[in-house]
Amino acid sequence: MVEALTSRLVLLDVDGAPQRPFRMDRTLLVLGRSDDCDVVLTDPQVSRHHAELRHDHGFWVLRDLGSLEGTTRCDRRLDRPVIMHDGDVIGLGPVHLRFEENAVAPRTTLRPAGAALPGLPVPRRSLESDDLPLPPVGAGGVQEAGVLRERRDLLGEVAATRRRARLLTRLGILLVVAGIGTTLLPVSGFLRDVSAPPDASVILVAVGIEVIGAALVTLGVVLSVVANARRRDVDRRLPDPRIPLPR
């Protein structure tokens, strides 16, 4: 069950007057023009799957789903997921909805600096490259738990790709070295005794091993480049909210 069952979205007309309410009675709501969306908006400038609202760790988090017109919160275009607050207005192209919540229990609590959110451990340095404490409310802003969770999952995938890249590269280097060594054995025997030509089959196998090794090294390098590109993309789309943005 969603923590705050009284939360809702209210469709606004061009003058900002309320028109139609939408109940928020599940943990994930997809907003868009498609009939399979949870909140269906028929305006042609709204994408089929425009944005989503996800309830995570006591917060409603708004995220654009790659829409053509973009998504705004309080007239500011989203470049990453953001936490919603009572009265915030969501813009989906020309369509606007007001987010309203009247939870009986408070939705946030003060935490001492350094305290981790429930079920959301601070990522290892190898993934996040930082061990900054999670800030308390009012001393650095509300902690965007949903953003950190998604960032952690994506960076975990990046780390796994890097591990595969290192494994393939090392295995490829070993095969190349083994292939070269296998090639040198019959060649060195031939140099000692020119009357005994080297075994062509051994040389052929050695060359095959070298080719496979070189292919593995190449694949490892490609995976490493892909992992680095994905890491930069994660940092761009989901910057760590614990690190202050440069002024």
GUPAFI-619777 format. One record per residue (C-alpha): residue number from 1; residue in one letter; y, x, z. Coordinates in steps of 0.05 Angstrom, whole numbers, plus 5000, padded with zeros to 4 digits. Example, Ala and Ser with C-alpha at 12.3 -4.5 7.8 and 13.67 -1.06 7.14 Angstrom:
// GUPAFI-619777
+-----+----+------+------+------+
:   i : aa :    y :    x :    z :
+-----+----+------+------+------+
:   1 :  A : 4910 : 5246 : 5156 :
:   2 :  S : 4979 : 5273 : 5143 :
+-----+----+------+------+------+
***
This chain:
// GUPAFI-619777
+-----+----+------+------+------+
:   i : aa :    y :    x :    z :
+-----+----+------+------+------+
:   1 :  M : 5000 : 5000 : 5000 :
:   2 :  V : 5071 : 5022 : 4987 :
:   3 :  E : 5108 : 5041 : 5050 :
:   4 :  A : 5168 : 4997 : 5036 :
:   5 :  L : 5146 : 4931 : 5006 :
:   6 :  T : 5218 : 4905 : 5003 :
:   7 :  S : 5238 : 4957 : 4951 :
:   8 :  R : 5257 : 4928 : 4884 :
:   9 :  L : 5294 : 4940 : 4819 :
:  10 :  V : 5348 : 4892 : 4796 :
:  11 :  L : 5366 : 4887 : 4723 :
:  12 :  L : 5441 : 4887 : 4713 :
:  13 :  D : 5482 : 4857 : 4657 :
:  14 :  V : 5539 : 4893 : 4620 :
:  15 :  D : 5587 : 4875 : 4676 :
:  16 :  G : 5541 : 4901 : 4731 :
:  17 :  A : 5521 : 4831 : 4755 :
:  18 :  P : 5448 : 4823 : 4777 :
:  19 :  Q : 5403 : 4786 : 4728 :
:  20 :  R : 5330 : 4795 : 4743 :
:  21 :  P : 5292 : 4829 : 4801 :
:  22 :  F : 5228 : 4869 : 4793 :
:  23 :  R : 5182 : 4879 : 4853 :
:  24 :  M : 5160 : 4949 : 4870 :
:  25 :  D : 5091 : 4933 : 4899 :
:  26 :  R : 5052 : 4994 : 4876 :
:  27 :  T : 5058 : 5069 : 4882 :
:  28 :  L : 5072 : 5082 : 4808 :
:  29 :  L : 5117 : 5041 : 4763 :
:  30 :  V : 5126 : 5057 : 4689 :
:  31 :  L : 5191 : 5031 : 4658 :
:  32 :  G : 5195 : 5020 : 4583 :
:  33 :  R : 5192 : 4975 : 4522 :
:  34 :  S : 5116 : 4973 : 4516 :
:  35 :  D : 5077 : 4913 : 4541 :
:  36 :  D : 5033 : 4957 : 4584 :
:  37 :  C : 5092 : 4981 : 4626 :
:  38 :  D : 5101 : 4955 : 4696 :
:  39 :  V : 5174 : 4940 : 4683 :
:  40 :  V : 5182 : 4916 : 4611 :
:  41 :  L : 5251 : 4922 : 4580 :
:  42 :  T : 5258 : 4894 : 4510 :
:  43 :  D : 5321 : 4932 : 4488 :
:  44 :  P : 5305 : 4971 : 4424 :
:  45 :  Q : 5340 : 5033 : 4451 :
:  46 :  V : 5291 : 5037 : 4509 :
:  47 :  S : 5231 : 5081 : 4494 :
:  48 :  R : 5161 : 5052 : 4497 :
:  49 :  H : 5147 : 5092 : 4560 :
:  50 :  H : 5217 : 5112 : 4582 :
:  51 :  A : 5213 : 5133 : 4655 :
:  52 :  E : 5171 : 5126 : 4718 :
:  53 :  L : 5183 : 5113 : 4792 :
:  54 :  R : 5130 : 5144 : 4837 :
:  55 :  H : 5124 : 5132 : 4912 :
:  56 :  D : 5107 : 5199 : 4944 :
:  57 :  H : 5111 : 5221 : 5017 :
:  58 :  G : 5157 : 5163 : 5035 :
:  59 :  F : 5205 : 5172 : 4977 :
:  60 :  W : 5214 : 5138 : 4910 :
:  61 :  V : 5220 : 5193 : 4857 :
:  62 :  L : 5249 : 5178 : 4788 :
:  63 :  R : 5226 : 5218 : 4727 :
:  64 :  D : 5242 : 5214 : 4654 :
:  65 :  L : 5181 : 5211 : 4608 :
:  66 :  G : 5212 : 5247 : 4549 :
:  67 :  S : 5252 : 5187 : 4525 :
:  68 :  L : 5297 : 5191 : 4464 :
:  69 :  E : 5359 : 5163 : 4499 :
:  70 :  G : 5346 : 5198 : 4566 :
:  71 :  T : 5348 : 5171 : 4636 :
:  72 :  T : 5406 : 5172 : 4685 :
:  73 :  R : 5415 : 5161 : 4759 :
:  74 :  C : 5485 : 5141 : 4779 :
:  75 :  D : 5510 : 5162 : 4709 :
:  76 :  R : 5480 : 5232 : 4714 :
:  77 :  R : 5427 : 5248 : 4663 :
:  78 :  L : 5361 : 5272 : 4692 :
:  79 :  D : 5335 : 5341 : 4676 :
:  80 :  R : 5283 : 5338 : 4731 :
:  81 :  P : 5253 : 5287 : 4779 :
:  82 :  V : 5301 : 5260 : 4832 :
:  83 :  I : 5294 : 5221 : 4896 :
:  84 :  M : 5323 : 5151 : 4895 :
:  85 :  H : 5369 : 5122 : 4948 :
:  86 :  D : 5388 : 5050 : 4963 :
:  87 :  G : 5440 : 5027 : 4913 :
:  88 :  D : 5427 : 5080 : 4860 :
:  89 :  V : 5434 : 5054 : 4789 :
:  90 :  I : 5382 : 5076 : 4738 :
:  91 :  G : 5404 : 5080 : 4665 :
:  92 :  L : 5353 : 5074 : 4609 :
:  93 :  G : 5397 : 5079 : 4547 :
:  94 :  P : 5442 : 5017 : 4551 :
:  95 :  V : 5398 : 4983 : 4603 :
:  96 :  H : 5416 : 4990 : 4677 :
:  97 :  L : 5376 : 4974 : 4739 :
:  98 :  R : 5397 : 4979 : 4812 :
:  99 :  F : 5347 : 5008 : 4861 :
: 100 :  E : 5347 : 4969 : 4927 :
: 101 :  E : 5306 : 4983 : 4989 :
: 102 :  N : 5309 : 4951 : 5058 :
: 103 :  A : 5252 : 4985 : 5095 :
: 104 :  V : 5242 : 4964 : 5167 :
: 105 :  A : 5222 : 5035 : 5188 :
: 106 :  P : 5266 : 5094 : 5171 :
: 107 :  R : 5241 : 5130 : 5109 :
: 108 :  T : 5260 : 5200 : 5130 :
: 109 :  T : 5254 : 5240 : 5194 :
: 110 :  L : 5286 : 5305 : 5216 :
: 111 :  R : 5241 : 5365 : 5213 :
: 112 :  P : 5255 : 5434 : 5241 :
: 113 :  A : 5268 : 5487 : 5189 :
: 114 :  G : 5203 : 5517 : 5165 :
: 115 :  A : 5161 : 5455 : 5178 :
: 116 :  A : 5117 : 5436 : 5119 :
: 117 :  L : 5113 : 5365 : 5093 :
: 118 :  P : 5047 : 5329 : 5108 :
: 119 :  G : 4994 : 5346 : 5057 :
: 120 :  L : 5042 : 5393 : 5021 :
: 121 :  P : 5031 : 5465 : 5043 :
: 122 :  V : 5082 : 5517 : 5022 :
: 123 :  P : 5054 : 5551 : 4959 :
: 124 :  R : 5030 : 5623 : 4962 :
: 125 :  R : 5078 : 5678 : 4941 :
: 126 :  S : 5034 : 5691 : 4880 :
: 127 :  L : 5052 : 5621 : 4855 :
: 128 :  E : 5122 : 5607 : 4879 :
: 129 :  S : 5149 : 5678 : 4890 :
: 130 :  D : 5183 : 5654 : 4953 :
: 131 :  D : 5166 : 5631 : 5023 :
: 132 :  L : 5231 : 5595 : 5039 :
: 133 :  P : 5227 : 5543 : 5096 :
: 134 :  L : 5232 : 5470 : 5079 :
: 135 :  P : 5302 : 5447 : 5099 :
: 136 :  P : 5313 : 5391 : 5149 :
: 137 :  V : 5350 : 5329 : 5126 :
: 138 :  G : 5425 : 5340 : 5130 :
: 139 :  A : 5420 : 5416 : 5126 :
: 140 :  G : 5409 : 5428 : 5053 :
: 141 :  G : 5393 : 5358 : 5027 :
: 142 :  V : 5332 : 5314 : 5028 :
: 143 :  Q : 5269 : 5352 : 5011 :
: 144 :  E : 5242 : 5330 : 4944 :
: 145 :  A : 5169 : 5325 : 4963 :
: 146 :  G : 5146 : 5296 : 4897 :
: 147 :  V : 5180 : 5352 : 4858 :
: 148 :  L : 5148 : 5406 : 4901 :
: 149 :  R : 5080 : 5374 : 4894 :
: 150 :  E : 5083 : 5370 : 4818 :
: 151 :  R : 5112 : 5441 : 4815 :
: 152 :  R : 5055 : 5467 : 4858 :
: 153 :  D : 5002 : 5434 : 4813 :
: 154 :  L : 5033 : 5461 : 4749 :
: 155 :  L : 5041 : 5531 : 4777 :
: 156 :  G : 4969 : 5528 : 4799 :
: 157 :  E : 4949 : 5516 : 4727 :
: 158 :  V : 4994 : 5574 : 4705 :
: 159 :  A : 4961 : 5620 : 4755 :
: 160 :  A : 4891 : 5599 : 4731 :
: 161 :  T : 4912 : 5615 : 4659 :
: 162 :  R : 4937 : 5683 : 4681 :
: 163 :  R : 4871 : 5698 : 4716 :
: 164 :  R : 4832 : 5680 : 4653 :
: 165 :  A : 4879 : 5724 : 4612 :
: 166 :  R : 4868 : 5784 : 4658 :
: 167 :  L : 4792 : 5773 : 4657 :
: 168 :  L : 4789 : 5769 : 4581 :
: 169 :  T : 4834 : 5830 : 4573 :
: 170 :  R : 4792 : 5873 : 4620 :
: 171 :  L : 4727 : 5851 : 4589 :
: 172 :  G : 4754 : 5865 : 4520 :
: 173 :  I : 4776 : 5935 : 4539 :
: 174 :  L : 4707 : 5949 : 4568 :
: 175 :  L : 4674 : 5926 : 4504 :
: 176 :  V : 4720 : 5968 : 4461 :
: 177 :  V : 4706 : 6030 : 4503 :
: 178 :  A : 4631 : 6015 : 4500 :
: 179 :  G : 4634 : 6006 : 4425 :
: 180 :  I : 4670 : 6072 : 4415 :
: 181 :  G : 4621 : 6108 : 4460 :
: 182 :  T : 4562 : 6078 : 4422 :
: 183 :  T : 4592 : 6100 : 4356 :
: 184 :  L : 4603 : 6171 : 4381 :
: 185 :  L : 4530 : 6181 : 4402 :
: 186 :  P : 4499 : 6182 : 4332 :
: 187 :  V : 4560 : 6217 : 4302 :
: 188 :  S : 4556 : 6273 : 4353 :
: 189 :  G : 4481 : 6280 : 4339 :
: 190 :  F : 4495 : 6285 : 4265 :
: 191 :  L : 4547 : 6339 : 4277 :
: 192 :  R : 4495 : 6379 : 4315 :
: 193 :  D : 4441 : 6369 : 4262 :
: 194 :  V : 4469 : 6351 : 4193 :
: 195 :  S : 4398 : 6342 : 4167 :
: 196 :  A : 4390 : 6279 : 4211 :
: 197 :  P : 4439 : 6225 : 4186 :
: 198 :  P : 4465 : 6176 : 4239 :
: 199 :  D : 4430 : 6109 : 4247 :
: 200 :  A : 4472 : 6060 : 4207 :
: 201 :  S : 4447 : 6000 : 4248 :
: 202 :  V : 4471 : 6032 : 4313 :
: 203 :  I : 4539 : 6044 : 4283 :
: 204 :  L : 4542 : 5973 : 4257 :
: 205 :  V : 4526 : 5945 : 4326 :
: 206 :  A : 4578 : 5990 : 4357 :
: 207 :  V : 4631 : 5967 : 4308 :
: 208 :  G : 4613 : 5895 : 4323 :
: 209 :  I : 4622 : 5907 : 4398 :
: 210 :  E : 4690 : 5939 : 4384 :
: 211 :  V : 4712 : 5879 : 4342 :
: 212 :  I : 4690 : 5829 : 4396 :
: 213 :  G : 4726 : 5870 : 4449 :
: 214 :  A : 4790 : 5873 : 4407 :
: 215 :  A : 4787 : 5798 : 4397 :
: 216 :  L : 4780 : 5786 : 4472 :
: 217 :  V : 4839 : 5832 : 4486 :
: 218 :  T : 4881 : 5794 : 4435 :
: 219 :  L : 4861 : 5727 : 4466 :
: 220 :  G : 4879 : 5753 : 4535 :
: 221 :  V : 4948 : 5774 : 4511 :
: 222 :  V : 4960 : 5706 : 4478 :
: 223 :  L : 4939 : 5670 : 4542 :
: 224 :  S : 4986 : 5714 : 4583 :
: 225 :  V : 5044 : 5698 : 4536 :
: 226 :  V : 5028 : 5624 : 4541 :
: 227 :  A : 5025 : 5627 : 4617 :
: 228 :  N : 5092 : 5662 : 4621 :
: 229 :  A : 5123 : 5610 : 4574 :
: 230 :  R : 5094 : 5553 : 4617 :
: 231 :  R : 5122 : 5585 : 4680 :
: 232 :  R : 5191 : 5589 : 4650 :
: 233 :  D : 5185 : 5516 : 4628 :
: 234 :  V : 5165 : 5495 : 4699 :
: 235 :  D : 5224 : 5533 : 4728 :
: 236 :  R : 5270 : 5499 : 4678 :
: 237 :  R : 5244 : 5428 : 4686 :
: 238 :  L : 5225 : 5430 : 4760 :
: 239 :  P : 5267 : 5482 : 4796 :
: 240 :  D : 5247 : 5494 : 4868 :
: 241 :  P : 5293 : 5448 : 4909 :
: 242 :  R : 5289 : 5497 : 4967 :
: 243 :  I : 5327 : 5549 : 4928 :
: 244 :  P : 5403 : 5535 : 4922 :
: 245 :  L : 5427 : 5529 : 4850 :
: 246 :  P : 5478 : 5582 : 4829 :
: 247 :  R : 5550 : 5557 : 4832 :
+-----+----+------+------+------+
***
